[in-house]
Amino acid sequence: MPRTPRRSRPSFNPTRPLSMLPMHTRTVFYISDGTGITAETFGNAILAQFDMRPRHVRLPFVDTVDKAHQAVRQVNHTAELEGRKPIIFTTLVNMDVLRVIQEGCKGMLMDMFGTFVRPLEQELGIKSLHRVGRFSDITRSKEYLDRIEAINFSLDHDDGQSHRDLEGADVILIGVSRSGKTPTSLYLAMQCGLKVANYPLIPEDFERRQLPPALMPYRKKIFGLTIQPERLSEIRNERRPNSRYADLANCRYEVNEAEAMMRRAGIRWLSTTTKSIEEIATTILQEVRPERLVY
């Protein structure tokens, strides 16, 4: 049986005091002839090194000269309104489209393909495929179909909904309710193609002082998530304010019992309190499926 866990933007005026200026420090455009995900991911990683609050604008599917001119008008309009050069990250394959952006935009342009692909062409002695977007033919690939299957598996096995086919799980996450199991499961499924089941540890488990019986045959696949009780209480209060579920004393009890159970069972675990989903997922891969870090 499934387990049941309990305005419009003001124009720029250099004479206005700083307190009246827009909250963001710079507008950043991500222009791509595909989805723009690559440009945005890379650009965000670079911008994270700077203490700034950018406004993000993704312009995907800029795959014609006409669309490029539209993008130029939007970038330049922003530059005039804000009185600052926008920052532009591009992953444009079509050279005619790229040329319009290069020659027309009044901003700081970061051509990622020009920075990385063309030097690699010279080093490798071969031309790149100049393929638009990494999703152009992915729907026919085995990897894509496996990823869809992994997402469906993880949704079916979220929060202890099903015990069926646990043998097929790559990872089984356990932890108290609201410790981060569901978002981690979905991230591992969508980004890494892993089939992930997740199970909440509930009072009945603490009374038995054992892992859920359905999980016992699969201990090598299990990874535990925990969290500081104070943070857990905050999260639960957003969902059920002033409830026993969110009470700090109850959160301390559940976290202590869950950690003790994982120690007794020899389960690997980590605290999600200050970690991003990406950090949590990478740690799990290192511990449970290290081969998935090598492509």
Residue, then its C-alpha position, 0 to 999 in steps of 0.5 A: m500500500p502507498r504510504t500517506p505522509r502526514r508597471s511600467r519601468p521609469s525612464f532613466n534620469p541621471t539627476r534622480p537620487l539613487s533611491m529612485l532608480p530601478m532596483h536592478t543594476r543592469t539588464v542582461f539579454y540572452i539571445s539564441d537561435g534555440t531555447g536560450i538555456t545554454a546562454e542563460t546557464f553560462g551567463n548566470a554562472i559568470l554573473a554570479q561572480f559579481d555583486m549585482r542584481p541584473r534583470h534577465v531577458r531571454l530572447p529565444f528562437v532568434d533564427t532570422v535576420d528579421k528577428a535579429h533586428q527586432a532583438v536589436r531594437q529591444v536591446n537598444h530601447t533598454a539602453e536608452l531607458e536605463g542609460r547603461k549598456p545592457i550585457i548580451f550573451t549570445t549562442l547564435v549559429n547563423m552568421d547573418v543573424l549574429r552579424v546583425i546583433q554584433e553591428g546593431c546592439k548598443g551593449m556589451l556583447m559576449d559571443m559564446f560560440g565565437t569565444f569557444v567554438r571557433p578556437l576549438e575548430q582551429e585546434l581540432g582541425i574540423k568544422s563544428l556542426h553549426r547545429v541550432g540548439r541542443f534539442s534539434d534532434i534530441t527527441r529521437s535519441k535513446e537518452y531523451l526517451d530514458r529521461i522522460e521515462a525517469i521523470n515519469f518514474s520519479l513522479d509515480h514514486d514521489d512521497g512514497q506513493s508507490h512500492r512498485d518496481l523499486e528494483g528499477a530505481d537508481v536512487i531512493l531518497i529518504g528524509v522527514s517531510r519537507s527536507g527537499k526530497t521531491p525537488t531533488s528527485l525531479y532534478l535528478a530525473m530531468q537533468c541526469g535521467l535517473k529513476v528516483a523514488n522518495y519516501p518520507l520518514i513518519p512517526e510509525d517508522f520512528e516508533r519501529r526504529q527501522l527503515p520502512p519495510a518496503l525499502m529494506p531490500y534496497r539499502k544500497k540505493i538509499f540516500g538520506l536528506t536531513i535539515q536543521p529543525e529551525r529551517l524545517s519549522e519555517i518551511r512547514n509553517e508556510r504550509r501549515p501555520n501554527s500546526r503541530y506539524a510545523d512546531l519547532a519541538n516536533c521538528r527537532y524530534e523528527v529530525n533527531e529520530a531520522e538522523a539516528m535511524m540513518r546512522r543505525a542503518g548505515i545510510r549515507w546522508l547530508s543536510t540540505t539546509t544551506k545547499s542548492i538542489e544542484e549541490i545536493a544532486t551532485t553529492i548524491l551522484q558522487e556517493v550513489r552513482p559516481e559513473r554518472l558524472v563521467y559522460 
